[in-house]
């Protein structure tokens, strides 16, 4: 299945984090990252090593796992506290919902709802 290129995300600001909600979506992301030339810093492909529900992608086509501190900093809340937008960077990071991104929609960036 051909999806829009992951490198399209490079137009967003800051660090790029991709969220995958379930194992099937993680497998799809691993396949897409591998097919599009992304690798871990040691050269291993995402399909070889596997990926997690939250991954960081770099503009040099490398990827990395997110540790505990990264996950705490990236804690964007419960689903009912989130909204989707076209472009947003919070605290120097852009968070992507991969399922929405590959569906072709424009509102795939995750952010917290603004307090009313």
ChimeraX attribute file (.defattr): number of C-alpha atoms within 10 A of each C-alpha:
attribute: neighborCount
match mode: 1-to-1
recipient: residues
	/A:1	4
	/A:2	6
	/A:3	10
	/A:4	12
	/A:5	13
	/A:6	18
	/A:7	15
	/A:8	9
	/A:9	18
	/A:10	15
	/A:11	9
	/A:12	17
	/A:13	14
	/A:14	16
	/A:15	17
	/A:16	20
	/A:17	24
	/A:18	23
	/A:19	19
	/A:20	21
	/A:21	14
	/A:22	11
	/A:23	12
	/A:24	10
	/A:25	15
	/A:26	24
	/A:27	17
	/A:28	17
	/A:29	26
	/A:30	22
	/A:31	17
	/A:32	20
	/A:33	22
	/A:34	17
	/A:35	14
	/A:36	13
	/A:37	12
	/A:38	24
	/A:39	24
	/A:40	16
	/A:41	12
	/A:42	7
	/A:43	9
	/A:44	14
	/A:45	21
	/A:46	25
	/A:47	18
	/A:48	11
	/A:49	10
	/A:50	14
	/A:51	19
	/A:52	20
	/A:53	15
	/A:54	22
	/A:55	23
	/A:56	18
	/A:57	23
	/A:58	17
	/A:59	13
	/A:60	11
	/A:61	15
	/A:62	19
	/A:63	21
	/A:64	17
	/A:65	17
	/A:66	16
	/A:67	10
	/A:68	9
	/A:69	9
	/A:70	13
	/A:71	13
	/A:72	10
	/A:73	10
	/A:74	17
	/A:75	10
	/A:76	16
	/A:77	11
	/A:78	8
	/A:79	9
	/A:80	8
	/A:81	12
	/A:82	15
	/A:83	14
	/A:84	18
	/A:85	13
	/A:86	11
	/A:87	17
	/A:88	18
	/A:89	16
	/A:90	15
	/A:91	10
	/A:92	10
	/A:93	17
	/A:94	22
	/A:95	26
	/A:96	26
	/A:97	18
	/A:98	20
	/A:99	19
	/A:100	15
	/A:101	20
	/A:102	17
	/A:103	11
	/A:104	11
	/A:105	10
	/A:106	13
	/A:107	15
	/A:108	21
	/A:109	24
	/A:110	24
	/A:111	20
	/A:112	16
	/A:113	13
	/A:114	8
	/A:115	5
	/A:116	3
